Amino acid sequence: MTSTWKSAADTLVRDLRNVFGPRLLAVVAYGPRIEGADGDPLTCLALVENLTPEDLQGCAQNVRRWARALIATPLIVPRDEFMRSLDTFPLEYGEIIRAHELVFGDSPFSSAAIAPEDLRRACEQQAKSHLLHLREGFIESGGRPTDVAELVATSAPAFTLLLRNVARLNSVTTSDRGEVTRAGARAVGIPEELVADMLNLERHTGIPATDPSRLFPEYLAAVEQLARAVDGWRA
């Protein structure tokens, strides 16, 4: 753990142990905060033996203090439910498995496996939903450059996440956020320059090489290409 989020993680673990006691099995941190985005809330997954209404009430009493400490409300899941839900949430749980830091307990993912077909089907749904969103969003923008620019910028995180999911579909295992995003783009032939711009928009670490509204035609074509590639993917 790095010093930028270790204190917040320790606070969360202490509070969860007060609520669950020995029923708290593992806590892992994941997401942008552990990958260098110090201004983002700390996101964590907590696996527990079981989860009761009283547990929810106990956690609810901490939520305002967590928010002040820049800790997002943790995802709390019974361990058995998590294992049975890997086929239901292959993208969401797969992203946690891809890049995480163990904060408390034993590693919970040693026997967690996501079936390639479950991942492919979820990627296809995500890609085609994103494509529909972009087309609808452009029409609603009326073609106004400022609104198109906002559409591109606000949808960038979903697009780069989709590329990371495609990378996992192609057995890329690196946990480096930028590299796994670029690997997903290479797998489906999306230009490196577009990916660099979208990563900048995702992380708010810089400005794209061109105005975001001018990226839209290439961006839309990239998502169309991505959707076709995932639709036809074979292991």
C-alpha positions in Angstrom: 0.0 0.0 0.0 1.2 3.5 -0.7 1.0 6.3 1.8 -1.6 8.3 -0.3 -4.3 5.8 0.6 -3.0 3.5 3.3 -4.5 5.6 6.1 -7.9 5.6 4.5 -7.7 1.8 4.0 -6.7 1.2 7.6 -9.7 3.3 8.8 -12.1 1.3 6.6 -10.7 -2.0 7.9 -11.0 -0.9 11.5 -14.6 0.2 11.0 -15.6 -3.0 9.2 -13.9 -5.2 11.9 -16.0 -3.3 14.5 -19.2 -4.2 12.5 -18.4 -7.8 11.4 -15.8 -9.0 13.8 -14.4 -12.4 12.7 -16.9 -12.6 9.9 -14.8 -10.1 7.9 -12.8 -12.3 5.7 -11.0 -10.0 3.3 -10.8 -6.5 2.1 -9.2 -5.4 -1.2 -8.7 -1.9 -2.6 -9.1 -1.3 -6.3 -9.8 1.4 -8.9 -8.1 4.7 -9.8 -7.0 5.7 -6.3 -4.6 2.8 -6.0 -3.4 3.4 -9.5 -2.3 7.0 -8.8 -5.4 9.1 -8.9 -4.9 10.6 -5.4 -7.9 12.8 -5.6 -10.4 10.0 -6.2 -12.2 8.2 -3.4 -10.8 4.9 -2.2 -12.9 2.0 -3.5 -12.8 -1.4 -1.8 -14.5 -4.8 -1.9 -15.1 -6.5 1.4 -15.9 -10.2 1.5 -17.8 -11.4 4.6 -19.1 -14.7 6.0 -22.7 -13.4 5.9 -24.5 -10.1 5.8 -27.5 -9.1 8.0 -29.7 -6.0 8.3 -27.9 -5.2 11.5 -24.6 -5.2 9.6 -26.0 -2.8 7.1 -27.1 -0.5 9.9 -23.7 -0.7 11.5 -22.0 0.3 8.2 -24.5 3.1 7.6 -23.4 4.8 10.8 -20.0 5.2 9.3 -20.8 6.4 5.8 -20.6 10.2 6.4 -17.2 9.8 8.1 -16.0 7.7 5.2 -17.1 10.3 2.7 -15.1 13.0 4.7 -12.1 10.7 4.6 -12.5 10.2 0.8 -13.6 6.6 1.2 -16.3 5.4 -1.1 -19.0 3.2 0.3 -17.4 -0.2 0.1 -18.9 -3.1 -1.9 -19.7 -5.7 0.8 -20.6 -9.1 -0.4 -20.8 -12.5 1.3 -18.0 -14.7 0.0 -20.1 -17.5 -1.4 -22.4 -14.9 -3.2 -19.3 -13.3 -4.8 -18.1 -16.6 -6.1 -21.5 -17.5 -7.5 -21.8 -14.1 -9.2 -18.6 -14.2 -11.3 -20.7 -15.2 -14.3 -23.2 -12.4 -13.6 -20.7 -9.6 -13.2 -17.7 -10.7 -15.2 -16.7 -7.2 -16.2 -17.1 -5.6 -12.8 -15.5 -8.3 -10.8 -12.9 -9.1 -13.4 -11.7 -5.5 -13.2 -11.3 -5.8 -9.5 -9.4 -9.1 -9.9 -7.2 -7.5 -12.6 -5.8 -4.8 -10.4 -6.2 -4.7 -6.7 -4.3 -4.5 -3.4 -5.0 -6.8 -0.5 -5.7 -4.7 2.5 -7.0 -7.3 5.0 -7.3 -11.1 5.3 -6.2 -13.8 2.8 -6.3 -13.3 -0.9 -9.9 -14.0 -2.0 -9.3 -14.6 -5.7 -7.1 -17.7 -5.7 -10.0 -19.8 -6.9 -12.0 -17.1 -8.7 -12.2 -17.8 -12.4 -14.3 -15.9 -15.0 -15.3 -18.0 -18.0 -14.2 -16.6 -21.4 -17.6 -16.8 -22.9 -19.2 -15.0 -20.0 -16.6 -12.2 -20.4 -17.1 -12.1 -24.2 -20.9 -11.9 -23.9 -20.6 -9.1 -21.3 -18.1 -7.2 -23.5 -20.4 -7.4 -26.5 -23.3 -6.0 -24.5 -21.1 -3.2 -23.1 -19.7 -2.3 -26.5 -23.1 -2.3 -28.3 -24.7 -0.3 -25.4 -21.9 2.2 -25.6 -22.3 2.5 -29.4 -26.1 3.2 -28.9 -25.3 5.8 -26.2 -22.9 7.7 -28.5 -25.3 7.8 -31.4 -28.2 8.9 -29.2 -26.0 11.4 -27.4 -24.8 13.0 -30.6 -28.4 13.4 -31.9 -29.4 15.0 -28.6 -26.5 17.4 -28.7 -27.9 18.9 -31.9 -24.3 18.8 -33.3 -23.2 21.7 -31.0 -19.4 21.4 -30.5 -19.6 22.1 -26.8 -22.2 19.4 -26.2 -20.3 16.9 -28.4 -17.1 17.7 -26.5 -18.9 17.0 -23.2 -20.3 13.7 -24.7 -16.8 12.6 -25.6 -15.3 13.6 -22.3 -17.9 12.1 -20.1 -18.0 8.8 -22.0 -14.2 8.4 -22.0 -14.0 6.3 -18.8 -16.6 3.8 -20.1 -14.7 3.5 -23.4 -11.2 2.9 -21.8 -12.8 0.4 -19.4 -14.2 -1.4 -22.4 -10.8 -1.6 -23.9 -9.4 -3.1 -20.7 -12.1 -5.7 -20.7 -11.2 -6.5 -24.3 -7.6 -6.9 -23.3 -8.7 -9.4 -20.6 -10.7 -11.2 -23.3 -7.4 -11.6 -25.2 -5.6 -12.9 -22.1 -3.6 -9.7 -21.3 -2.7 -10.0 -17.6 -0.8 -6.8 -16.9 -2.2 -4.7 -14.0 -0.9 -1.4 -15.5 -3.9 0.7 -16.3 -2.5 2.5 -19.3 -0.8 -0.5 -20.8 -3.8 -2.8 -20.5 -6.0 -0.1 -22.1 -3.6 0.2 -25.1 -3.3 -3.6 -25.3 -7.1 -3.8 -25.7 -7.0 -1.1 -28.4 -4.2 -3.0 -30.3 -6.2 -6.2 -30.2 -9.0 -4.6 -32.2 -6.9 -2.2 -34.3 -7.9 1.2 -32.7 -5.3 3.9 -33.3 -2.8 4.7 -30.5 -3.4 8.4 -30.8 -7.1 8.2 -30.1 -6.4 6.0 -27.1 -3.9 8.5 -25.7 -6.5 11.3 -26.0 -9.2 9.2 -24.3 -6.9 8.2 -21.5 -6.2 11.9 -20.9 -9.9 12.6 -20.7 -10.5 9.6 -18.4 -7.9 10.6 -15.9 -8.1 14.4 -16.3 -4.3 14.5 -16.4 -4.0 16.5 -19.6 -5.8 17.7 -22.6 -6.2 15.7 -25.8 -4.2 16.6 -28.9 -7.4 18.0 -30.4 -10.7 19.4 -29.2 -12.8 16.6 -27.8 -15.6 17.4 -30.3 -13.3 16.8 -33.2 -12.5 13.3 -31.8 -16.1 12.2 -32.2 -16.1 10.8 -35.8 -13.0 8.7 -35.1 -14.2 7.8 -31.7 -17.6 6.6 -33.0 -15.8 4.6 -35.8 -13.6 3.0 -33.1 -16.5 1.9 -31.0 -18.3 0.4 -34.1 -15.1 -1.5 -35.0 -14.8 -2.7 -31.4 -18.4 -3.9 -31.3 -17.8 -5.9 -34.5 -14.6 -7.4 -33.2 -16.2 -8.6 -29.9 -19.2 -9.9 -31.7 -17.0 -12.1 -33.8 -14.5 -13.0 -31.2 -13.5 -16.7 -30.8 -11.2 -18.1 -28.2 
